Amino acid sequence: MEKETMEQLRDRLNSSSQFLQSNDMRVIEVREGHAKVEMIIDEQILNVHGFVHGGALFSLADTAAGAASFATGRDSVTLSASINYIKPGTGGKLIGIAQEISRGRTTGVYEVFIFNDHETLLSRATFTMFFLDGERHKK
């Protein structure tokens, strides 16, 4: 089987996830250990205070970390995560940027920063991703 290009990976992630599509998320850029994902801010993702709901920020961070980990050529799932909410989410768009911190045999650690379209840092998260390889995840 041929190795998937980064463009093919980006397209696969964008087209195969109903969750991304229904939440106006799009993988913009992906390369080994790095990903950039954007999310439109609309009334569907606002909390009772009129700011972006923390769950939407977390979902964006999780998607960015997952895309960055997939760019290693290995599919993965989230093993653990923590997020710090720094500023209220406002603006027209969210931008999540994930960067690989560490990669081992079974796990990878990714740091994600989320900004709005005014370049204001809204949150910072750390994700540990578990790599799904070969027969280990087939039952």
Secondary structure, DSSP 4 states (H G I P E B T S, - for coil): -PPPPHHHHHHHHHHH-HHHHHTTEEEEEEETTEEEEEEE--GGGB-TTSSBPHHHHHHHHHHHHHHHHHTTT-EEEEEEEEEEE-S---SSEEEEEEEEEEE-SSEEEEEEEEEETT--EEEEEEEEEEEE-GGGG--
